[in-house]
Amino acid sequence: MIDKLKPGMSKKQVSFVLGQPVVQNPFNQDRWDYIYTIFVQPNFNSEKRLSVFFVDEHLSHFTGDFVPTDQAEQESELSTTPNTEKEETADSG
């Protein structure tokens, strides 16, 4: 779902991708908030948030607990790639 969001999308397009926001702030029409919750009995609860921001009625950016797939893959590769650089030691002789 996050991968379908692109800067410059209209509010109508974002609404088509994400649905209507859970929280609509009447004082700030340029921010939409979504809250996703999962309850699996007896002990698993998960809550994730997403805030979407608009400038001039078009998607500017989003923040929250979700990361686009390509960015998540890059971060995963960076965290699993071993450091292959060898330390250079200077002779103090």
N, C-alpha and C positions, 0 to 999 in steps of 0.2 A: 504494500500500500504506500509506504513512504517513497519507494522508488518511482512511483508515478507522479510525485510532486515535482514541478519544475518552476523556477522563478518566472514571474510574469503571468502565471495562470490567473484567470479571473476567479472571483469568489464562487461563481456558479460551477466552474470546473473543479475547484477544490472541494466543494460540497458534493459533487458527483463522485469524487474519489473517496473521500473520507466520511461522507454523510454530514448531517447537521451537527454542529458543535453541541456538546453537553452543556457548556456554560457560555452564555452570551452576555457580555458586559454592556449594559446600555450606555455607559459612559465612554467606552472604547470599542467602537464598531470595527476597528482594524486589528483586533486580536480575538482569535477563536481558541478555545481550550477544549481538549478531548481527554477523557479519563477512561482507561481500559482496565477493567478488573476481572480477575479470574478467581473463583472460589471452588476448590476441590476438597471435599470433606475427607478426612477430618482435620488435616493440619496444613494444607497448602493454600496460601492466599498470595496473590500477586496483583500489584497495581502499577500501571505505567501511565505516564502523562505525555501529552503533546500539545504545544502551543504553536499556533500558526499566525504569522504576522503579515499584514497587508499594507502597501503604500499605494495610494491612488487607485484603490479597488483591485490591485493585482498582488499576487503572492510575492512577498519580499524574502522571507526566510522562516524557518521553524526551529524550535528548540524542544528538548525533552529527552525521554528515555529511548527514543528510536533513532537508529542510524541507518542511512542508505546502505544497501547491500555492498556496493563497490567500495565504500569507505570502510565498512566493517571488515571486508576481506583484506584491504590494505593494512588496517590496524592489526589484524590477525597475523599477516605475513611479517610485519615489523616486529611483533612480539615473539615470533617463533624463529626468526632468522638469527643464527648465531653470529657473533661478532668475529669476523675472520681476519680483522686487522691485527698484525703482529706489533707488539710494543717494541719500539726501538730503544735500545739502551746505549748510552754513551759511555765510552771508556774514559775513566778519570785517571789516567795514568801518568 
